[in-house]
Amino acid sequence: MIQLWAEKKDCCGCAACAQVCPCGAVAMRPDEEGFLYPQIDARLCSGCGLCLRACAWKNNQEYPERFEEPLVYAVRHISDGVRMNSSSGGAFTALSDAVLEQGGAVYGAAFDDGMNVVHARAQTKPERDAFRGSKYVQSNPGGVFSQVRADLLAGRKVLFTGTPCQTAGLTAFLGGADFEKLVLCDLVCHGVASPLMWREHLSRIEKTLGSPVAAYDFRDKSLGWHRHIEKAVGRNGRTDNRSLVSQEHKELFYSHNALRPSCHVCKYASFARPADITLADYRGIGKILPDFDDDKGVSLVLVNTEKGRTLFNSVLDSIEYRPGDTVSCMQTNLVRPTAPSPHRAAFWERYRRKGYLSAVKKYAGLGFKPRMKKAVKRALLKNGAIKK
Ligand SMILES: Cc1cc2nc3c(=O)[nH]c(=O)nc-3n(C[C@H](O)[C@H](O)[C@H](O)COP(=O)(O)OP(=O)(O)OC[C@H]3O[C@@H](n4cnc5c(N)ncnc54)[C@H](O)[C@@H]3O)c2cc1C
């Protein structure tokens, strides 16, 4: 019997194995933390091993030729409106516009009708707009890899965007074939949070809004790009981006108690990317080009391959850009994976025994003591008594 994973960290959840199986024997099922893992139905499995070969996480893949060092750019979309609706500088919108204008298809992460984060396909700009903005939750890949293959076989240009493990998963699913019309775009990734914790957060916020959530912004820029706050909008029109409840998901995300186990051993946390183009926040931009940082967001664009360069060069009319460098754009997840919280196991144990609220209060910095500690630290930083 084929074994796809032994420990949770052995699977990144890209679902290439499930999508490649010709017998429909592999199904993605949520574990007790809400992350999807493949399970093989022995009655349907023919033992062909295609699933194992399509696992980018296990195998050392060959990627198309990369530049020795990426070309580094700081990018702002020329439209402030686009930037305010994007997580960084709106580079994704510029790149995807170019592909859509050539009749291509764009893939990315969106909310479905139930506010679950899922991967989907867009052929128009309004459809693509649903992909704008980071959703700090692991997206359900569904069957998009098969759709990508169908698009490519039909001769259509495709821009696939996602986490690095998803872009690597797609390459493995396609059998490593270098489809000329496929451009892969990944993100520098801090890790993906549990879809189950996302559902728990949604139910909490729905109570404070007094209605189901209609829209959610994981990077609300109303207080500026450098402040990370989240905003929920209810179907009743009420919004919340200030209450403690509205910030619970962000605090839990950064506490590292609810990230997928494989994120802590991510093999893509470096400049050697599995994609043609990599997007991120250019946090260090203020240090080298203070005038370029107007606090509305600046994208870091790493161009990793010739194909990436061709796409980037085709969008120069819709962006303002400056050359950057690999020092000023440096951040943790370009060097190593996010370290797990030492309290991860205790967090989940408490969640099982006492529920979501009790677990986030104790382990996500939302109880009285950690909040006081943070307030004191903020005050000391403000009056210069301590340095960041
Ligand atoms: C889970 C996650 C972790 C991240 N961690 C970091 C980090 O540590 N450092 C950093 O600099 N940047 C990080 N980013 C990337 C950053 O937040 C921006 O998404 C990126 O800079 C692109 O911004 P933009 O303005 O060009 O486009 P935007 O319009 O913000 O584009 C969003 C893009 O992200 C994709 N996307 C959104 N949510 C998901 C998801 N759940 N799974 C897969 N793809 C998704 C969309 O398909 C689209 O391509 C992360 C993004 C995600 C989703």
The ligand as a MOL file (V3000), in Angstrom:
LIG
                    3D

  0  0  0     0  0            999 V3000
M  V30 BEGIN CTAB
M  V30 COUNTS 53 58 0 0 0
M  V30 BEGIN ATOM
M  V30 1 C -0.2650 33.0100 3.3710 0
M  V30 2 C 0.5730 34.1660 2.8950 0
M  V30 3 C 1.7530 34.4840 3.5710 0
M  V30 4 C 2.5440 35.5680 3.1290 0
M  V30 5 N 3.7040 35.8590 3.7960 0
M  V30 6 C 4.4530 36.9050 3.3930 0
M  V30 7 C 5.6850 37.2330 4.0730 0
M  V30 8 O 6.0840 36.5990 5.0470 0
M  V30 9 N 6.3980 38.2940 3.6090 0
M  V30 10 C 5.9980 39.0270 2.5310 0
M  V30 11 O 6.6890 39.9840 2.1700 0
M  V30 12 N 4.8670 38.7300 1.8630 0
M  V30 13 C 4.0850 37.6960 2.2750 0
M  V30 14 N 2.9400 37.3780 1.5800 0
M  V30 15 C 2.6720 38.0710 0.2900 0
M  V30 16 C 2.0810 39.4490 0.4200 0
M  V30 17 O 1.1550 39.4820 1.4910 0
M  V30 18 C 1.3550 39.8500 -0.8780 0
M  V30 19 O 0.4050 38.8610 -1.2210 0
M  V30 20 C 2.2650 39.9620 -2.0570 0
M  V30 21 O 3.2320 40.9020 -1.7680 0
M  V30 22 C 1.4800 40.3470 -3.3230 0
M  V30 23 O 0.9180 41.5860 -3.1450 0
M  V30 24 P 0.3470 42.4560 -4.3530 0
M  V30 25 O -0.0080 43.7860 -3.7970 0
M  V30 26 O 1.2520 42.3740 -5.5150 0
M  V30 27 O -0.9450 41.6840 -4.8370 0
M  V30 28 P -2.2670 41.2380 -4.1200 0
M  V30 29 O -3.4320 41.7440 -4.8520 0
M  V30 30 O -2.2040 41.4440 -2.6840 0
M  V30 31 O -2.2020 39.6760 -4.5520 0
M  V30 32 C -2.5690 38.6500 -3.8280 0
M  V30 33 C -1.9340 37.4230 -4.4600 0
M  V30 34 O -1.7890 36.4820 -3.4380 0
M  V30 35 C -2.4440 35.2730 -3.8030 0
M  V30 36 N -3.0000 34.7450 -2.5710 0
M  V30 37 C -3.7880 35.3730 -1.6740 0
M  V30 38 N -4.0830 34.5600 -0.6690 0
M  V30 39 C -3.4950 33.3830 -0.9220 0
M  V30 40 C -3.4700 32.1230 -0.2570 0
M  V30 41 N -4.0930 31.9100 0.8920 0
M  V30 42 N -2.7790 31.1270 -0.8230 0
M  V30 43 C -2.1470 31.2970 -1.9980 0
M  V30 44 N -2.1220 32.4630 -2.6750 0
M  V30 45 C -2.7970 33.4840 -2.1360 0
M  V30 46 C -3.4930 35.6710 -4.8070 0
M  V30 47 O -3.8190 34.5770 -5.6290 0
M  V30 48 C -2.7750 36.7850 -5.5420 0
M  V30 49 O -1.9090 36.2490 -6.4960 0
M  V30 50 C 2.1330 36.3300 2.0110 0
M  V30 51 C 0.9340 36.0070 1.3620 0
M  V30 52 C 0.1570 34.9400 1.7910 0
M  V30 53 C -1.1340 34.6050 1.0630 0
M  V30 END ATOM
M  V30 BEGIN BOND
M  V30 1 1 1 2
M  V30 2 1 2 3
M  V30 3 2 2 52
M  V30 4 2 3 4
M  V30 5 1 4 5
M  V30 6 1 4 50
M  V30 7 2 5 6
M  V30 8 1 6 7
M  V30 9 1 6 13
M  V30 10 2 7 8
M  V30 11 1 7 9
M  V30 12 1 9 10
M  V30 13 2 10 11
M  V30 14 1 10 12
M  V30 15 2 12 13
M  V30 16 1 13 14
M  V30 17 1 14 15
M  V30 18 1 14 50
M  V30 19 1 15 16
M  V30 20 1 16 17
M  V30 21 1 16 18
M  V30 22 1 18 19
M  V30 23 1 18 20
M  V30 24 1 20 21
M  V30 25 1 20 22
M  V30 26 1 22 23
M  V30 27 1 23 24
M  V30 28 2 24 25
M  V30 29 1 24 26
M  V30 30 1 24 27
M  V30 31 1 27 28
M  V30 32 2 28 29
M  V30 33 1 28 30
M  V30 34 1 28 31
M  V30 35 1 31 32
M  V30 36 1 32 33
M  V30 37 1 33 34
M  V30 38 1 33 48
M  V30 39 1 34 35
M  V30 40 1 35 36
M  V30 41 1 35 46
M  V30 42 1 36 37
M  V30 43 1 36 45
M  V30 44 2 37 38
M  V30 45 1 38 39
M  V30 46 1 39 40
M  V30 47 2 39 45
M  V30 48 1 40 41
M  V30 49 2 40 42
M  V30 50 1 42 43
M  V30 51 2 43 44
M  V30 52 1 44 45
M  V30 53 1 46 47
M  V30 54 1 46 48
M  V30 55 1 48 49
M  V30 56 2 50 51
M  V30 57 1 51 52
M  V30 58 1 52 53
M  V30 END BOND
M  V30 END CTAB
M  END
